[in-house]
Amino acid sequence: MARGVARGDQRERDRQRAQARRPVAKGRDDGLTPEQRRERDAKALQEKAARKAAQAAGGGDAKAGKGAGKSAGKK
């Protein structure tokens, strides 16, 4: 009988060790519903696209010159 108890104890210790090794899940503990999360992510993507467009408009001339030179060299 003592063998069965020790075996159960070993399983419990193994479970605890395995749980301690698992990485902590991030991102899902933000308290948002899936719909709220989608809205937040969509807004973040829109802001990112707006920043990228503004950057391309402001410094796009330098990049366009480099790109044109590369494609001219390939022809």
All heavy atoms as a GROMACS GRO file, in nm:
protein
  556
    1MET      N    1   0.081  -0.120   0.000
    1MET     CA    2   0.000   0.000   0.000
    1MET      C    3   0.086   0.126   0.000
    1MET      O    4   0.053   0.221  -0.065
    1MET     CB    5  -0.090   0.002   0.124
    1MET     CG    6  -0.210  -0.085   0.111
    1MET     SD    7  -0.317  -0.048   0.249
    1MET     CE    8  -0.460  -0.129   0.192
    2ALA      N    9   0.192   0.126   0.075
    2ALA     CA   10   0.278   0.244   0.082
    2ALA      C   11   0.332   0.277  -0.057
    2ALA      O   12   0.355   0.393  -0.088
    2ALA     CB   13   0.391   0.219   0.179
    3ARG      N   14   0.350   0.174  -0.137
    3ARG     CA   15   0.403   0.197  -0.271
    3ARG      C   16   0.305   0.279  -0.354
    3ARG      O   17   0.343   0.368  -0.428
    3ARG     CB   18   0.430   0.062  -0.336
    3ARG     CG   19   0.494   0.076  -0.471
    3ARG     CD   20   0.530  -0.060  -0.524
    3ARG     NE   21   0.589  -0.045  -0.654
    3ARG     CZ   22   0.586  -0.134  -0.749
    3ARG    NH1   23   0.524  -0.249  -0.727
    3ARG    NH2   24   0.642  -0.114  -0.862
    4GLY      N   25   0.175   0.252  -0.344
    4GLY     CA   26   0.074   0.326  -0.418
    4GLY      C   27   0.067   0.472  -0.378
    4GLY      O   28   0.051   0.560  -0.460
    5VAL      N   29   0.082   0.499  -0.252
    5VAL     CA   30   0.079   0.636  -0.203
    5VAL      C   31   0.200   0.713  -0.256
    5VAL      O   32   0.188   0.825  -0.303
    5VAL     CB   33   0.075   0.639  -0.049
    5VAL    CG1   34   0.089   0.781   0.002
    5VAL    CG2   35  -0.053   0.576   0.002
    6ALA      N   36   0.314   0.650  -0.249
    6ALA     CA   37   0.436   0.717  -0.297
    6ALA      C   38   0.425   0.743  -0.446
    6ALA      O   39   0.469   0.848  -0.495
    6ALA     CB   40   0.558   0.631  -0.267
    7ARG      N   41   0.368   0.652  -0.518
    7ARG     CA   42   0.353   0.669  -0.662
    7ARG      C   43   0.259   0.787  -0.692
    7ARG      O   44   0.285   0.866  -0.781
    7ARG     CB   45   0.297   0.540  -0.720
    7ARG     CG   46   0.304   0.534  -0.867
    7ARG     CD   47   0.270   0.394  -0.912
    7ARG     NE   48   0.252   0.395  -1.055
    7ARG     CZ   49   0.195   0.300  -1.124
    7ARG    NH1   50   0.149   0.194  -1.062
    7ARG    NH2   51   0.183   0.309  -1.252
    8GLY      N   52   0.151   0.798  -0.619
    8GLY     CA   53   0.060   0.910  -0.636
    8GLY      C   54   0.127   1.042  -0.602
    8GLY      O   55   0.105   1.143  -0.668
    9ASP      N   56   0.207   1.039  -0.499
    9ASP     CA   57   0.280   1.158  -0.459
    9ASP      C   58   0.378   1.200  -0.569
    9ASP      O   59   0.393   1.319  -0.599
    9ASP     CB   60   0.354   1.132  -0.327
    9ASP     CG   61   0.420   1.258  -0.274
    9ASP    OD1   62   0.353   1.363  -0.274
    9ASP    OD2   63   0.538   1.250  -0.236
   10GLN      N   64   0.442   1.103  -0.631
   10GLN     CA   65   0.537   1.134  -0.739
   10GLN      C   66   0.464   1.198  -0.856
   10GLN      O   67   0.513   1.293  -0.916
   10GLN     CB   68   0.609   1.006  -0.784
   10GLN     CG   69   0.710   1.029  -0.895
   10GLN     CD   70   0.824   1.118  -0.852
   10GLN    OE1   71   0.875   1.105  -0.741
   10GLN    NE2   72   0.866   1.209  -0.939
   11ARG      N   73   0.348   1.148  -0.889
   11ARG     CA   74   0.270   1.206  -0.998
   11ARG      C   75   0.236   1.352  -0.967
   11ARG      O   76   0.244   1.437  -1.055
   11ARG     CB   77   0.140   1.127  -1.018
   11ARG     CG   78   0.160   0.995  -1.085
   11ARG     CD   79   0.028   0.928  -1.109
   11ARG     NE   80   0.048   0.794  -1.160
   11ARG     CZ   81  -0.030   0.692  -1.134
   11ARG    NH1   82  -0.134   0.705  -1.055
   11ARG    NH2   83  -0.006   0.574  -1.186
   12GLU      N   84   0.195   1.374  -0.844
   12GLU     CA   85   0.160   1.512  -0.805
   12GLU      C   86   0.282   1.604  -0.814
   12GLU      O   87   0.273   1.715  -0.864
   12GLU     CB   88   0.104   1.512  -0.662
   12GLU     CG   89   0.061   1.649  -0.615
   12GLU     CD   90  -0.049   1.711  -0.698
   12GLU    OE1   91  -0.131   1.636  -0.755
   12GLU    OE2   92  -0.052   1.835  -0.708
   13ARG      N   93   0.396   1.556  -0.769
   13ARG     CA   94   0.518   1.637  -0.778
   13ARG      C   95   0.555   1.662  -0.924
   13ARG      O   96   0.597   1.772  -0.960
   13ARG     CB   97   0.634   1.570  -0.705
   13ARG     CG   98   0.627   1.594  -0.554
   13ARG     CD   99   0.750   1.544  -0.486
   13ARG     NE  100   0.728   1.402  -0.458
   13ARG     CZ  101   0.822   1.311  -0.442
   13ARG    NH1  102   0.948   1.347  -0.450
   13ARG    NH2  103   0.793   1.185  -0.419
   14ASP      N  104   0.539   1.560  -1.009
   14ASP     CA  105   0.568   1.577  -1.151
   14ASP      C  106   0.474   1.680  -1.214
   14ASP      O  107   0.516   1.762  -1.296
   14ASP     CB  108   0.556   1.444  -1.225
   14ASP     CG  109   0.672   1.351  -1.197
   14ASP    OD1  110   0.775   1.400  -1.145
   14ASP    OD2  111   0.661   1.231  -1.227
   15ARG      N  112   0.348   1.677  -1.176
   15ARG     CA  113   0.252   1.775  -1.228
   15ARG      C  114   0.292   1.916  -1.187
   15ARG      O  115   0.287   2.010  -1.266
   15ARG     CB  116   0.111   1.746  -1.176
   15ARG     CG  117   0.045   1.630  -1.244
   15ARG     CD  118  -0.101   1.620  -1.203
   15ARG     NE  119  -0.154   1.491  -1.245
   15ARG     CZ  120  -0.186   1.391  -1.164
   15ARG    NH1  121  -0.173   1.405  -1.033
   15ARG    NH2  122  -0.232   1.278  -1.211
   16GLN      N  123   0.332   1.931  -1.062
   16GLN     CA  124   0.372   2.063  -1.013
   16GLN      C  125   0.496   2.112  -1.086
   16GLN      O  126   0.506   2.230  -1.123
   16GLN     CB  127   0.398   2.059  -0.863
   16GLN     CG  128   0.272   2.043  -0.781
   16GLN     CD  129   0.300   2.022  -0.633
   16GLN    OE1  130   0.414   2.002  -0.594
   16GLN    NE2  131   0.195   2.025  -0.551
   17ARG      N  132   0.591   2.024  -1.108
   17ARG     CA  133   0.714   2.063  -1.179
   17ARG      C  134   0.683   2.101  -1.323
   17ARG      O  135   0.736   2.200  -1.376
   17ARG     CB  136   0.816   1.949  -1.176
   17ARG     CG  137   0.878   1.928  -1.040
   17ARG     CD  138   0.976   1.813  -1.040
   17ARG     NE  139   1.084   1.838  -1.132
   17ARG     CZ  140   1.149   1.745  -1.202
   17ARG    NH1  141   1.117   1.619  -1.188
   17ARG    NH2  142   1.247   1.777  -1.282
   18ALA      N  143   0.595   2.024  -1.388
   18ALA     CA  144   0.559   2.054  -1.526
   18ALA      C  145   0.486   2.187  -1.535
   18ALA      O  146   0.509   2.266  -1.626
   18ALA     CB  147   0.472   1.942  -1.582
   19GLN      N  148   0.398   2.214  -1.440
   19GLN     CA  149   0.326   2.340  -1.439
   19GLN      C  150   0.420   2.457  -1.418
   19GLN      O  151   0.405   2.562  -1.479
   19GLN     CB  152   0.219   2.338  -1.330
   19GLN     CG  153   0.129   2.460  -1.332
   19GLN     CD  154   0.020   2.452  -1.227
   19GLN    OE1  155   0.022   2.364  -1.142
   19GLN    NE2  156  -0.074   2.542  -1.234
   20ALA      N  157   0.519   2.439  -1.334
   20ALA     CA  158   0.616   2.545  -1.308
   20ALA      C  159   0.700   2.575  -1.432
   20ALA      O  160   0.743   2.689  -1.452
   20ALA     CB  161   0.707   2.507  -1.192
   21ARG      N  162   0.721   2.476  -1.517
   21ARG     CA  163   0.802   2.494  -1.636
   21ARG      C  164   0.725   2.557  -1.752
   21ARG      O  165   0.785   2.609  -1.845
   21ARG     CB  166   0.860   2.360  -1.683
   21ARG     CG  167   0.979   2.317  -1.602
   21ARG     CD  168   1.036   2.192  -1.657
   21ARG     NE  169   0.988   2.084  -1.572
   21ARG     CZ  170   0.993   1.956  -1.600
   21ARG    NH1  171   1.045   1.916  -1.711
   21ARG    NH2  172   0.949   1.866  -1.517
   22ARG      N  173   0.592   2.548  -1.747
   22ARG     CA  174   0.512   2.605  -1.856
   22ARG      C  175   0.523   2.756  -1.856
   22ARG      O  176   0.519   2.819  -1.751
   22ARG     CB  177   0.364   2.567  -1.839
   22ARG     CG  178   0.334   2.428  -1.879
   22ARG     CD  179   0.185   2.404  -1.878
   22ARG     NE  180   0.163   2.266  -1.838
   22ARG     CZ  181   0.088   2.224  -1.739
   22ARG    NH1  182   0.022   2.311  -1.666
   22ARG    NH2  183   0.077   2.098  -1.711
   23PRO      N  184   0.533   2.815  -1.976
   23PRO     CA  185   0.538   2.961  -1.981
   23PRO      C  186   0.402   3.020  -1.942
   23PRO      O  187   0.298   2.959  -1.965
   23PRO     CB  188   0.569   2.991  -2.127
   23PRO     CG  189   0.526   2.870  -2.201
   23PRO     CD  190   0.543   2.754  -2.107
   24VAL      N  191   0.407   3.137  -1.886
   24VAL     CA  192   0.285   3.204  -1.844
   24VAL      C  193   0.218   3.261  -1.970
   24VAL      O  194   0.282   3.329  -2.049
   24VAL     CB  195   0.316   3.317  -1.745
   24VAL    CG1  196   0.190   3.393  -1.706
   24VAL    CG2  197   0.386   3.262  -1.622
   25ALA      N  198   0.090   3.232  -1.987
   25ALA     CA  199   0.016   3.282  -2.103
   25ALA      C  200  -0.002   3.432  -2.092
   25ALA      O  201  -0.040   3.483  -1.987
   25ALA     CB  202  -0.118   3.213  -2.113
   26LYS      N  203   0.030   3.503  -2.200
   26LYS     CA  204   0.017   3.649  -2.201
   26LYS      C  205  -0.094   3.688  -2.298
   26LYS      O  206  -0.126   3.616  -2.389
   26LYS     CB  207   0.147   3.714  -2.248
   26LYS     CG  208   0.265   3.689  -2.160
   26LYS     CD  209   0.383   3.772  -2.200
   26LYS     CE  210   0.443   3.725  -2.329
   26LYS     NZ  211   0.563   3.794  -2.368
   27GLY      N  212  -0.148   3.806  -2.278
   27GLY     CA  213  -0.239   3.862  -2.374
   27GLY      C  214  -0.385   3.830  -2.349
   27GLY      O  215  -0.471   3.912  -2.379
   28ARG      N  216  -0.418   3.718  -2.298
   28ARG     CA  217  -0.558   3.681  -2.278
   28ARG      C  218  -0.611   3.730  -2.144
   28ARG      O  219  -0.730   3.724  -2.121
   28ARG     CB  220  -0.576   3.529  -2.287
   28ARG     CG  221  -0.545   3.476  -2.424
   28ARG     CD  222  -0.647   3.522  -2.522
   28ARG     NE  223  -0.617   3.471  -2.655
   28ARG     CZ  224  -0.682   3.506  -2.762
   28ARG    NH1  225  -0.780   3.592  -2.754
   28ARG    NH2  226  -0.650   3.456  -2.878
   29ASP      N  227  -0.528   3.779  -2.059
   29ASP     CA  228  -0.571   3.825  -1.928
   29ASP      C  229  -0.598   3.976  -1.928
   29ASP      O  230  -0.585   4.041  -1.826
   29ASP     CB  231  -0.464   3.792  -1.822
   29ASP     CG  232  -0.446   3.643  -1.805
   29ASP    OD1  233  -0.539   3.568  -1.835
   29ASP    OD2  234  -0.337   3.603  -1.761
   30ASP      N  235  -0.634   4.030  -2.043
   30ASP     CA  236  -0.656   4.174  -2.050
   30ASP      C  237  -0.799   4.212  -2.013
   30ASP      O  238  -0.831   4.331  -2.009
   30ASP     CB  239  -0.620   4.228  -2.189
   30ASP     CG  240  -0.691   4.154  -2.300
   30ASP    OD1  241  -0.779   4.071  -2.272
   30ASP    OD2  242  -0.659   4.182  -2.418
   31GLY      N  243  -0.887   4.115  -1.988
   31GLY     CA  244  -1.023   4.144  -1.945
   31GLY      C  245  -1.114   4.191  -2.056
   31GLY      O  246  -1.221   4.244  -2.030
   32LEU      N  247  -1.073   4.173  -2.182
   32LEU     CA  248  -1.155   4.217  -2.294
   32LEU      C  249  -1.229   4.100  -2.357
   32LEU      O  250  -1.180   3.987  -2.356
   32LEU     CB  251  -1.066   4.281  -2.402
   32LEU     CG  252  -0.989   4.406  -2.362
   32LEU    CD1  253  -0.900   4.450  -2.477
   32LEU    CD2  254  -1.083   4.517  -2.323
   33THR      N  255  -1.343   4.131  -2.414
   33THR     CA  256  -1.416   4.029  -2.489
   33THR      C  257  -1.350   4.017  -2.627
   33THR      O  258  -1.275   4.109  -2.668
   33THR     CB  259  -1.564   4.069  -2.507
   33THR    OG1  260  -1.570   4.187  -2.587
   33THR    CG2  261  -1.632   4.092  -2.373
   34PRO      N  262  -1.376   3.911  -2.698
   34PRO     CA  263  -1.317   3.898  -2.833
   34PRO      C  264  -1.351   4.016  -2.925
   34PRO      O  265  -1.267   4.062  -3.002
   34PRO     CB  266  -1.376   3.768  -2.886
   34PRO     CG  267  -1.404   3.688  -2.764
   34PRO     CD  268  -1.445   3.789  -2.659
   35GLU      N  269  -1.473   4.066  -2.914
   35GLU     CA  270  -1.513   4.181  -2.997
   35GLU      C  271  -1.433   4.306  -2.959
   35GLU      O  272  -1.384   4.379  -3.046
   35GLU     CB  273  -1.663   4.208  -2.980
   35GLU     CG  274  -1.713   4.322  -3.065
   35GLU     CD  275  -1.697   4.301  -3.214
   35GLU    OE1  276  -1.701   4.184  -3.258
   35GLU    OE2  277  -1.679   4.401  -3.286
   36GLN      N  278  -1.416   4.331  -2.831
   36GLN     CA  279  -1.337   4.446  -2.786
   36GLN      C  280  -1.193   4.432  -2.830
   36GLN      O  281  -1.129   4.529  -2.870
   36GLN     CB  282  -1.344   4.459  -2.635
   36GLN     CG  283  -1.479   4.501  -2.582
   36GLN     CD  284  -1.488   4.490  -2.431
   36GLN    OE1  285  -1.424   4.404  -2.370
   36GLN    NE2  286  -1.568   4.575  -2.370
   37ARG      N  287  -1.141   4.310  -2.825
   37ARG     CA  288  -1.003   4.285  -2.866
   37ARG      C  289  -0.987   4.312  -3.016
   37ARG      O  290  -0.889   4.373  -3.060
   37ARG     CB  291  -0.966   4.140  -2.834
   37ARG     CG  292  -0.819   4.113  -2.835
   37ARG     CD  293  -0.786   3.974  -2.785
   37ARG     NE  294  -0.815   3.960  -2.644
   37ARG     CZ  295  -0.907   3.878  -2.591
   37ARG    NH1  296  -0.976   3.798  -2.669
   37ARG    NH2  297  -0.928   3.873  -2.462
   38ARG      N  298  -1.086   4.269  -3.097
   38ARG     CA  299  -1.082   4.296  -3.242
   38ARG      C  300  -1.084   4.445  -3.270
   38ARG      O  301  -1.009   4.493  -3.356
   38ARG     CB  302  -1.200   4.228  -3.311
   38ARG     CG  303  -1.177   4.082  -3.345
   38ARG     CD  304  -1.285   4.031  -3.437
   38ARG     NE  305  -1.411   4.012  -3.366
   38ARG     CZ  306  -1.446   3.903  -3.301
   38ARG    NH1  307  -1.363   3.801  -3.296
   38ARG    NH2  308  -1.562   3.895  -3.240
   39GLU      N  309  -1.170   4.518  -3.199
   39GLU     CA  310  -1.177   4.663  -3.219
   39GLU      C  311  -1.045   4.730  -3.183
   39GLU      O  312  -0.997   4.818  -3.254
   39GLU     CB  313  -1.290   4.722  -3.135
   39GLU     CG  314  -1.428   4.686  -3.184
   39GLU     CD  315  -1.538   4.732  -3.091
   39GLU    OE1  316  -1.509   4.804  -2.993
   39GLU    OE2  317  -1.654   4.697  -3.117
   40ARG      N  318  -0.986   4.688  -3.072
   40ARG     CA  319  -0.858   4.745  -3.028
   40ARG      C  320  -0.749   4.717  -3.132
   40ARG      O  321  -0.672   4.806  -3.169
   40ARG     CB  322  -0.818   4.684  -2.893
   40ARG     CG  323  -0.684   4.735  -2.841
   40ARG     CD  324  -0.631   4.649  -2.731
   40ARG     NE  325  -0.604   4.515  -2.781
   40ARG     CZ  326  -0.579   4.409  -2.706
   40ARG    NH1  327  -0.579   4.420  -2.576
   40ARG    NH2  328  -0.554   4.291  -2.758
   41ASP      N  329  -0.746   4.594  -3.181
   41ASP     CA  330  -0.644   4.557  -3.278
   41ASP      C  331  -0.664   4.630  -3.411
   41ASP      O  332  -0.568   4.673  -3.474
   41ASP     CB  333  -0.644   4.406  -3.301
   41ASP     CG  334  -0.600   4.329  -3.178
   41ASP    OD1  335  -0.546   4.391  -3.084
   41ASP    OD2  336  -0.622   4.206  -3.174
   42ALA      N  337  -0.792   4.645  -3.452
   42ALA     CA  338  -0.820   4.717  -3.577
   42ALA      C  339  -0.776   4.862  -3.566
   42ALA      O  340  -0.718   4.918  -3.660
   42ALA     CB  341  -0.969   4.709  -3.609
   43LYS      N  342  -0.802   4.924  -3.452
   43LYS     CA  343  -0.762   5.063  -3.431
   43LYS      C  344  -0.609   5.076  -3.435
   43LYS      O  345  -0.555   5.168  -3.496
   43LYS     CB  346  -0.815   5.113  -3.297
   43LYS     CG  347  -0.787   5.259  -3.271
   43LYS     CD  348  -0.846   5.303  -3.139
   43LYS     CE  349  -0.811   5.447  -3.110
   43LYS     NZ  350  -0.858   5.490  -2.978
   44ALA      N  351  -0.541   4.981  -3.372
   44ALA     CA  352  -0.394   4.984  -3.373
   44ALA      C  353  -0.340   4.969  -3.515
   44ALA      O  354  -0.244   5.038  -3.553
   44ALA     CB  355  -0.340   4.874  -3.282
   45LEU      N  356  -0.402   4.882  -3.595
   45LEU     CA  357  -0.356   4.865  -3.733
   45LEU      C  358  -0.381   4.990  -3.816
   45LEU      O  359  -0.297   5.028  -3.899
   45LEU     CB  360  -0.428   4.746  -3.797
   45LEU     CG  361  -0.378   4.608  -3.753
   45LEU    CD1  362  -0.467   4.499  -3.809
   45LEU    CD2  363  -0.234   4.588  -3.797
   46GLN      N  364  -0.496   5.056  -3.794
   46GLN     CA  365  -0.524   5.180  -3.866
   46GLN      C  366  -0.423   5.287  -3.830
   46GLN      O  367  -0.374   5.360  -3.918
   46GLN     CB  368  -0.665   5.228  -3.833
   46GLN     CG  369  -0.774   5.143  -3.894
   46GLN     CD  370  -0.913   5.180  -3.845
   46GLN    OE1  371  -0.926   5.260  -3.752
   46GLN    NE2  372  -1.014   5.123  -3.907
   47GLU      N  373  -0.390   5.298  -3.702
   47GLU     CA  374  -0.291   5.398  -3.660
   47GLU      C  375  -0.154   5.368  -3.720
   47GLU      O  376  -0.083   5.458  -3.764
   47GLU     CB  377  -0.284   5.402  -3.508
   47GLU     CG  378  -0.408   5.459  -3.443
   47GLU     CD  379  -0.407   5.447  -3.293
   47GLU    OE1  380  -0.311   5.389  -3.236
   47GLU    OE2  381  -0.503   5.495  -3.229
   48LYS      N  382  -0.120   5.240  -3.724
   48LYS     CA  383   0.009   5.201  -3.781
   48LYS      C  384   0.014   5.234  -3.930
   48LYS      O  385   0.114   5.286  -3.980
   48LYS     CB  386   0.031   5.051  -3.759
   48LYS     CG  387   0.164   5.001  -3.808
   48LYS     CD  388   0.182   4.854  -3.778
   48LYS     CE  389   0.312   4.802  -3.830
   48LYS     NZ  390   0.328   4.659  -3.802
   49ALA      N  391  -0.096   5.205  -4.001
   49ALA     CA  392  -0.101   5.235  -4.145
   49ALA      C  393  -0.094   5.386  -4.168
   49ALA      O  394  -0.028   5.431  -4.263
   49ALA     CB  395  -0.229   5.178  -4.204
   50ALA      N  396  -0.159   5.464  -4.082
   50ALA     CA  397  -0.155   5.610  -4.095
   50ALA      C  398  -0.014   5.662  -4.073
   50ALA      O  399   0.034   5.749  -4.147
   50ALA     CB  400  -0.253   5.674  -3.997
   51ARG      N  401   0.056   5.609  -3.973
   51ARG     CA  402   0.195   5.651  -3.948
   51ARG      C  403   0.284   5.614  -4.065
   51ARG      O  404   0.370   5.693  -4.107
   51ARG     CB  405   0.248   5.584  -3.821
   51ARG     CG  406   0.202   5.648  -3.692
   51ARG     CD  407   0.282   5.601  -3.573
   51ARG     NE  408   0.287   5.456  -3.560
   51ARG     CZ  409   0.203   5.382  -3.489
   51ARG    NH1  410   0.105   5.440  -3.423
   51ARG    NH2  411   0.216   5.252  -3.483
   52LYS      N  412   0.263   5.496  -4.119
   52LYS     CA  413   0.345   5.450  -4.231
   52LYS      C  414   0.319   5.537  -4.354
   52LYS      O  415   0.412   5.573  -4.426
   52LYS     CB  416   0.315   5.304  -4.261
   52LYS     CG  417   0.416   5.240  -4.352
   52LYS     CD  418   0.399   5.091  -4.354
   52LYS     CE  419   0.511   5.026  -4.431
   52LYS     NZ  420   0.505   4.882  -4.428
   53ALA      N  421   0.192   5.573  -4.377
   53ALA     CA  422   0.158   5.659  -4.491
   53ALA      C  423   0.218   5.797  -4.473
   53ALA      O  424   0.269   5.856  -4.568
   53ALA     CB  425   0.007   5.667  -4.506
   54ALA      N  426   0.213   5.849  -4.351
   54ALA     CA  427   0.270   5.981  -4.324
   54ALA      C  428   0.422   5.978  -4.344
   54ALA      O  429   0.480   6.072  -4.399
   54ALA     CB  430   0.236   6.025  -4.183
   55GLN      N  431   0.484   5.870  -4.301
   55GLN     CA  432   0.629   5.858  -4.316
   55GLN      C  433   0.665   5.847  -4.465
   55GLN      O  434   0.761   5.907  -4.510
   55GLN     CB  435   0.679   5.735  -4.241
   55GLN     CG  436   0.829   5.719  -4.244
   55GLN     CD  437   0.875   5.594  -4.172
   55GLN    OE1  438   0.795   5.504  -4.146
   55GLN    NE2  439   1.001   5.586  -4.140
   56ALA      N  440   0.585   5.772  -4.540
   56ALA     CA  441   0.612   5.757  -4.682
   56ALA      C  442   0.591   5.890  -4.755
   56ALA      O  443   0.665   5.923  -4.847
   56ALA     CB  444   0.521   5.650  -4.741
   57ALA      N  445   0.493   5.966  -4.712
   57ALA     CA  446   0.467   6.096  -4.776
   57ALA      C  447   0.578   6.196  -4.742
   57ALA      O  448   0.620   6.273  -4.827
   57ALA     CB  449   0.332   6.150  -4.730
   58GLY      N  450   0.626   6.191  -4.619
   58GLY     CA  451   0.729   6.285  -4.577
   58GLY      C  452   0.866   6.249  -4.630
   58GLY      O  453   0.939   6.334  -4.679
   59GLY      N  454   0.904   6.124  -4.625
   59GLY     CA  455   1.037   6.083  -4.669
   59GLY      C  456   1.031   5.991  -4.789
   59GLY      O  457   1.126   5.923  -4.822
   60GLY      N  458   0.920   5.990  -4.857
   60GLY     CA  459   0.901   5.900  -4.970
   60GLY      C  460   0.987   5.934  -5.090
   60GLY      O  461   1.020   5.848  -5.170
   61ASP      N  462   1.026   6.062  -5.106
   61ASP     CA  463   1.104   6.103  -5.221
   61ASP      C  464   1.240   6.034  -5.224
   61ASP      O  465   1.286   5.989  -5.327
   61ASP     CB  466   1.124   6.255  -5.222
   61ASP     CG  467   0.993   6.328  -5.241
   61ASP    OD1  468   0.899   6.268  -5.298
   61ASP    OD2  469   0.984   6.445  -5.198
   62ALA      N  470   1.304   6.024  -5.109
   62ALA     CA  471   1.435   5.962  -5.101
   62ALA      C  472   1.425   5.812  -5.133
   62ALA      O  473   1.507   5.757  -5.205
   62ALA     CB  474   1.496   5.982  -4.963
   63LYS      N  475   1.321   5.750  -5.081
   63LYS     CA  476   1.303   5.607  -5.106
   63LYS      C  477   1.268   5.582  -5.252
   63LYS      O  478   1.312   5.486  -5.312
   63LYS     CB  479   1.194   5.549  -5.016
   63LYS     CG  480   1.234   5.542  -4.872
   63LYS     CD  481   1.123   5.481  -4.789
   63LYS     CE  482   1.164   5.475  -4.642
   63LYS     NZ  483   1.057   5.420  -4.561
   64ALA      N  484   1.186   5.670  -5.312
   64ALA     CA  485   1.144   5.652  -5.451
   64ALA      C  486   1.266   5.665  -5.543
   64ALA      O  487   1.280   5.592  -5.641
   64ALA     CB  488   1.039   5.756  -5.488
   65GLY      N  489   1.356   5.757  -5.509
   65GLY     CA  490   1.476   5.774  -5.592
   65GLY      C  491   1.563   5.650  -5.589
   65GLY      O  492   1.615   5.606  -5.690
   66LYS      N  493   1.576   5.590  -5.471
   66LYS     CA  494   1.655   5.468  -5.459
   66LYS      C  495   1.590   5.354  -5.534
   66LYS      O  496   1.655   5.279  -5.604
   66LYS     CB  497   1.673   5.429  -5.311
   66LYS     CG  498   1.763   5.520  -5.232
   66LYS     CD  499   1.772   5.473  -5.089
   66LYS     CE  500   1.856   5.566  -5.006
   66LYS     NZ  501   1.859   5.522  -4.865
   67GLY      N  502   1.459   5.341  -5.521
   67GLY     CA  503   1.386   5.233  -5.587
   67GLY      C  504   1.393   5.246  -5.737
   67GLY      O  505   1.407   5.150  -5.809
   68ALA      N  506   1.383   5.369  -5.788
   68ALA     CA  507   1.387   5.392  -5.932
   68ALA      C  508   1.525   5.356  -5.986
   68ALA      O  509   1.537   5.301  -6.095
   68ALA     CB  510   1.352   5.538  -5.964
   69GLY      N  511   1.627   5.387  -5.909
   69GLY     CA  512   1.762   5.354  -5.953
   69GLY      C  513   1.784   5.205  -5.961
   69GLY      O  514   1.848   5.153  -6.052
   70LYS      N  515   1.728   5.132  -5.867
   70LYS     CA  516   1.744   4.987  -5.866
   70LYS      C  517   1.672   4.925  -5.985
   70LYS      O  518   1.724   4.838  -6.052
   70LYS     CB  519   1.691   4.928  -5.736
   70LYS     CG  520   1.779   4.956  -5.617
   70LYS     CD  521   1.722   4.891  -5.493
   70LYS     CE  522   1.808   4.921  -5.371
   70LYS     NZ  523   1.752   4.863  -5.249
   71SER      N  524   1.548   4.970  -6.011
   71SER     CA  525   1.476   4.909  -6.121
   71SER      C  526   1.536   4.950  -6.256
   71SER      O  527   1.533   4.876  -6.351
   71SER     CB  528   1.326   4.942  -6.116
   71SER     OG  529   1.305   5.075  -6.085
   72ALA      N  530   1.595   5.070  -6.262
   72ALA     CA  531   1.660   5.112  -6.386
   72ALA      C  532   1.783   5.026  -6.412
   72ALA      O  533   1.815   4.993  -6.525
   72ALA     CB  534   1.698   5.259  -6.378
   73GLY      N  535   1.850   4.986  -6.307
   73GLY     CA  536   1.969   4.902  -6.322
   73GLY      C  537   1.936   4.760  -6.363
   73GLY      O  538   2.013   4.693  -6.430
   74LYS      N  539   1.817   4.712  -6.324
   74LYS     CA  540   1.777   4.576  -6.358
   74LYS      C  541   1.741   4.563  -6.505
   74LYS      O  542   1.752   4.458  -6.562
   74LYS     CB  543   1.659   4.532  -6.272
   74LYS     CG  544   1.696   4.510  -6.127
   74LYS     CD  545   1.577   4.463  -6.049
   74LYS     CE  546   1.613   4.441  -5.904
   74LYS     NZ  547   1.499   4.399  -5.824
   75LYS      N  548   1.695   4.672  -6.566
   75LYS     CA  549   1.651   4.664  -6.706
   75LYS      C  550   1.766   4.650  -6.794
   75LYS      O  551   1.845   4.631  -6.844
   75LYS     CB  552   1.574   4.790  -6.745
   75LYS     CG  553   1.440   4.796  -6.677
   75LYS     CD  554   1.366   4.916  -6.723
   75LYS     CE  555   1.232   4.928  -6.655
   75LYS     NZ  556   1.160   5.044  -6.691
   0.00000   0.00000   0.00000
